[in-house]
Amino acid sequence: MANPIVHFEIMGTEDQKERLQSFYRDTFDWVIQPTGDMQYGMVVKPAAEVGPGGAVDASPAGPGVMIYLGVDDIRAALAKAQANGAEITMDVTTVPGMVTFAQFRDPAGNLMGLVDNQMPDA
């Protein structure tokens, strides 16, 4: 599949974060590892397991589920989404050594993300 799903986020409010992580840990046996300065709750996936990686964490926007699509040219993909009716909610943003990403709302209002397939330099 071109532009596959590469990451997901299951988000709650800051006061729901620990309970939400416990729910997914206890219900589905997920290992959730706080990562980086923000202690982002990454779901640890065994190397042999297929499918996208993900996170269970908190968001200032509140509860929601978002998927991220992997793209080869993030600026072109974001421009194409906008030309086809998307509203850009977060322009292209780079976390050095980790990820380059952007977010948009599709014409139905779903919040979606893009991740550049090329990891940025540290």
Backbone as a ProteinNet text record, in pm:
[ID]
protein_1_A
[PRIMARY]
MANPIVHFEIMGTEDQKERLQSFYRDTFDWVIQPTGDMQYGMVVKPAAEVGPGGAVDASPAGPGVMIYLGVDDIRAALAKAQANGAEITMDVTTVPGMVTFAQFRDPAGNLMGLVDNQMPDA
[TERTIARY]
84.7	0	89.3	61.3	132.2	83.7	174.6	142.1	66.9	129.6	63	48.9	-35.4	-45.5	83.5	152.1	280.8	279.5	177.3	174.3	30.3	-3.7	-133.5	-115.2	-211.9	-213.9	-352.2	-356.1	-479.3	-459.2	-536.2	-510.1	-625.8	-589	-684.5	-636.4	-701.2	-654.6	-540.2	-468.2	-353.4	-394.9	-511.9	-555.9	-605.1	-622.6	-663.7	-545.6	-429.2	-314.8	-279.9	-256.4	-216.6	-325.3	-451	-561.7	-574.6	-558.9	-568.5	-455.3	-333.7	-221.7	-242.3	-291.8	-320.2	-425.9	-528.2	-633.7	-575.8	-495.3	-439.9	-334.6	-259.8	-160.8	-231.2	-333.2	-402.5	-498.3	-557.4	-655.9	-590.4	-484.7	-424.9	-279.2	-228.9	-89.9	12.4	-21.8	71.7	177.8	300.4	407.3	413.1	397.1	396.8	515.4	606.1	732.2	736.7	749.1	767.1	895.9	887.7	1000.3	1024.9	1150.7	1189.6	1156.3	1184.9	1160.4	1013.4	924.9	781.2	722.7	806.7	760.3	641.1	652.8	551.3	534.3	413.2	384.5	386.9	506	519.9	479.7	403.7	370.1	487.9	549.2	666.3	617.2	665.6	622.3	739.5	721.3	830	872.3	1001.7	1056.4	986.4	943.5	880.7	733.8	677.1	535.1	514.5	413.6	382.8	280.4	270.1	172.8	238.7	160.5	216.8	249.5	342.9	370.4	269.8	274.3	178.8	212.7	119.1	137.3	2.3	7.4	-108.2	-60.2	-121	-68.6	-178.9	-138.5	-231.5	-213.9	-321.3	-318.3	-395.4	-344.4	-419.8	-554.5	-566	-692.4	-794.4	-751.5	-842.7	-845.7	-944.3	-953	-966.4	-907.4	-918.3	-822.6	-846.7	-759.9	-715.8	-587	-536.2	-442.3	-447.3	-352.3	-261.7	-139.9	-41.6	-6.9	-1.2	34.4	178.3	256.4	393.6	396.9	473.8	483	629.2	661.5	797.8	829.2	729.5	748.9	637.8	665.8	561.8	501.8	583.1	529.2	435.3	472.1	385.7	256.6	267.9	148.2	53.7	107.8	23.3	-44.2	29.9	-27.1	-137.8	-116.7	-217.6	-343.1	-324	-439.2	-518.1	-447.6	-514.4	-588	-525.9	-589.4	-715.9	-721.7	-838.2	-938.3	-923.8	-1025	-985.2	-860.4	-817.1	-786.5	-802.6	-762.5	-634.7	-527.5	-402.3	-415.5	-392.4	-400	-262.4	-161.2	-22.2	65.9	138.5	227.4	342	422.2	533.8	622	644.8	720.3	824.2	944.9	1052.1	1098.8	1106.6	1171.5	1304.9	1417.1	1546.4	1579.6	1624.6	1664.2	1548.5	1423.6	1308.8	1207.9	1148.1	1037	1011.2	961.9	904.8	759.3	666.3	525.1	441	315.7	218	80.3	-18.4	-154.6	-254.9	-366.7	-473.8	-607.5	-715.3	-850.9	-899.4	-951	-1004.1	-1139.7	-1202.6	-1328.9	-1442.1	-1432.9	-1535	-1499.1	-1380.2	-1339.3	-1249.5	-1213.6	-1123.9	-982.8	-920.8	-783.7	-691.3	-601.5	-510.3	-368.9	-270.4	-131.8	-53.9	54.5	150.8	286.2	363	498.7	589	695.6	791.5	866.6	878.5	946.8	1096.2	1152.3	1294.7	1311.7	1389.5	1414	1504.1	1469.5	1552.7	1684	1782.1	1910.8	1892.4	1979.2	1973.7	2023.8
-116.9	0	123.1	215.9	343.6	423.6	492.2	575.3	497.8	394.2	310.2	380.8	326.7	373.4	331.9	429	399.9	425.1	494	527.4	559.6	532.4	571.9	637.1	719.4	778.1	759.7	712.4	705.4	804.9	912.7	1023.4	1049.1	1098.3	1144.9	1277.4	1328.1	1449.6	1413.6	1512.4	1487.1	1407.7	1438.4	1366.3	1224.7	1191.1	1056.1	969.7	1030.1	962.4	830.6	833	710.3	603.8	643.3	546.8	487.1	571.2	525.2	427.1	459.6	368.6	237.5	243.8	121.6	36.7	101.3	28.7	-54.1	8.5	-63.9	-166	-135.5	-229.6	-353	-330.8	-441	-517.6	-449.5	-513.4	-590	-532.7	-591.5	-632.6	-627.6	-664.6	-580	-454.1	-365.1	-318.7	-304.4	-242	-96.6	-3.9	138.8	202.7	258.8	312.3	464	537.9	682.8	713.8	803.4	829.2	979.4	1018.8	1157.3	1251.3	1378.9	1482.1	1493.3	1465.9	1477.6	1351.5	1246.7	1119.5	1065.9	1077.9	1030.8	880.2	833	692.8	601.5	566.2	478.5	335	274.5	133.3	55.5	-28.1	-105.8	-228.1	-241.2	-349.7	-443.5	-574.2	-668.5	-656.4	-673.8	-657	-744.9	-863.7	-955.5	-921.9	-832.4	-799.8	-703.3	-730.4	-643	-538.4	-433.1	-328.5	-202.1	-96.4	31.8	35.7	123	151.6	253.6	280.3	376.2	428.3	505.1	565.5	579.7	579.3	610.3	722.8	840.8	956.4	1059.2	1180.6	1291	1396.3	1468.8	1575.5	1695.4	1816.6	1935.2	1944.9	1879.2	1880	1783.6	1699.2	1605.3	1470.8	1387.8	1251.7	1246	1142.1	1120.3	1011.3	962.4	863	920.9	911.6	964	862.3	853.4	770.2	860.7	812.9	885.1	800.1	864.6	798.3	832.5	733.6	755.4	804.8	912.1	971.2	1000.3	999	1025.9	1175.3	1259	1404	1470.1	1500.4	1547.6	1681.3	1771.1	1901.4	1884.9	1800.7	1776.5	1706.2	1609.3	1537	1629.7	1719	1812.6	1911.3	1958.9	2050.3	1981.4	1854.9	1779.5	1759.1	1728.5	1712.5	1843.5	1955	2084.6	2115.7	2087	2110.6	2027.4	1913.2	1826	1848.7	1958.9	1995.8	1983.5	1947.1	1934.9	2072.2	2082.6	2201.1	2164.9	2238.4	2211.6	2259.1	2168.7	2204.1	2215.1	2151.5	2165.1	2153.8	2260.5	2259.2	2160.7	2138.6	2045.4	2085.7	1990.1	2011.3	1900.2	1936.9	1837.6	1831.4	1710.1	1682.7	1619.4	1693.5	1644.9	1503.8	1421.6	1285.1	1190.2	1238.8	1152.5	1145.2	1260.2	1254.5	1391.8	1391.6	1509.9	1475	1559	1526.4	1651.3	1631.6	1738.4	1679.2	1766.3	1719.6	1802.7	1738.4	1807.3	1745	1818.1	1764.7	1735.2	1613.6	1578.9	1647.7	1636.8	1706.5	1668.7	1553.3	1514.4	1561.4	1620.9	1670.9	1577.4	1461.8	1369.2	1426.4	1421.2	1465.8	1352.8	1384.5	1286.3	1340.9	1250.8	1292.8	1236.3	1305.2	1260.1	1249.2	1147.5	1129.4	1113.1	1193.9	1180.8	1049.3	972.1	842.8	856	974.6	998.1	1055	986.8	1037.7	1159.8	1266.6	1388.2	1370	1450.5	1449.8	1496.4	1448.5	1488.2	1629.1
0	0	0	-88.1	-86.6	33.7	99.3	215.2	323.3	379.6	479.8	614.9	699.9	837.5	907.3	968	1032	1182.7	1233	1375.5	1414.6	1539.9	1591.9	1727.9	1765.9	1899	1958.2	2081.3	2158.9	2271.8	2270.8	2360.6	2457.2	2572.3	2672.3	2725.9	2828.6	2893.5	2986.8	3035.5	3123.4	3247	3304.3	3424.4	3393.7	3265.8	3225.8	3181.7	3163.6	3102.5	3171.9	3301.3	3372	3365.3	3383.4	3377.2	3237.5	3136.5	2997.9	2966.2	3008.8	2986.3	3060.5	3183.7	3260.4	3191.7	3137	3066.6	2952.4	2864.7	2749.9	2792.5	2896	2948.5	3004.9	3088.5	3156	3065.3	2968.4	2880.9	2766.2	2707.3	2587.5	2606	2729	2759.7	2685.2	2658	2591.3	2690.3	2642.8	2719.6	2674	2767.4	2734.4	2805.7	2727.1	2777.9	2764.3	2876.5	2866.8	2791	2690.7	2601.8	2588	2590.5	2564.9	2678.8	2654.9	2755.4	2794.3	2699.9	2726	2788.3	2804.9	2859.9	2779.5	2647.2	2551.8	2567.5	2587.5	2616.9	2495.3	2449.2	2332.2	2365.3	2274.4	2285.6	2228.2	2310.7	2268.4	2191.5	2069.5	1981.9	1957.9	1979.2	1948.9	1802.7	1776.1	1641.1	1538.2	1576.1	1481.2	1454.7	1531.3	1516.8	1400.6	1318.7	1205.5	1247.8	1168.2	1194.1	1245.9	1252.7	1293.6	1442.4	1477.3	1617	1666.2	1796.5	1846.6	1983.3	2037.7	2168.9	2237.6	2371.5	2455.5	2545.8	2534.5	2603.8	2627.3	2664.1	2687.4	2579.3	2552.1	2453.2	2506.7	2483.7	2524.4	2453.1	2338	2263.5	2323.6	2418.4	2482.6	2413.5	2450.1	2398.6	2246.6	2190.4	2047.7	2002.5	1882.8	1821.2	1686.8	1659.3	1533.4	1471.2	1339.7	1266.9	1184.3	1164.9	1084.6	963.4	847.5	722.4	686.5	645.8	603.4	459.8	435.2	301.2	267.6	138.7	94.3	87.8	61.4	51.8	132.5	258.1	349.4	305.3	254.4	211.6	92.4	-2.3	-118.5	-76.4	15.5	60.8	135.7	219.3	293	198.6	99	-0.3	-79.8	-114.7	-189.8	-104.8	23.9	113.9	120.9	134.7	141.3	11	-102.5	-232.3	-249.1	-179	-187.3	-74.1	-1.2	97.3	242.5	272.5	411.5	470.2	601.9	677.3	753	730.3	800.4	944.4	1039.2	1181.3	1245	1185.4	1229.4	1106.7	1078.4	962.7	987.7	887.7	898.1	1016.5	1105.7	1229.1	1241.1	1280.3	1294.5	1438.9	1490.9	1618.6	1579.9	1593.5	1545	1595.1	1501.9	1534.2	1559.1	1549.1	1578.1	1464.4	1427.8	1333	1271.8	1147.9	1084.5	1056.3	1105.1	1093.6	1071.2	1035.8	1017.8	1048	1069.2	1096.8	1017.1	984	911.4	948.4	919.1	929.9	788.8	769.7	638.3	620.3	501.8	478.6	574.9	641.7	739.3	880.4	896.6	1027.2	1106.8	1048.8	1118.1	1124.1	1241.3	1256.2	1211.1	1119.2	1060.6	1067.8	1060.3	1062.9	945.8	913.6	813	881.2	845.9	894.1	773.4	767.4	658.6	675.8	569.7	575	604.1	581.6	607.4	748.2	831.6	967	959.2	1034.2	1029.9	1103.9	1068.7	1137.3	1281.5	1368.6	1509.8	1529.4
[MASK]
++++++++++++++++++++++++++++++++++++++++++++++++++++++++++++++++++++++++++++++++++++++++++++++++++++++++++++++++++++++++++

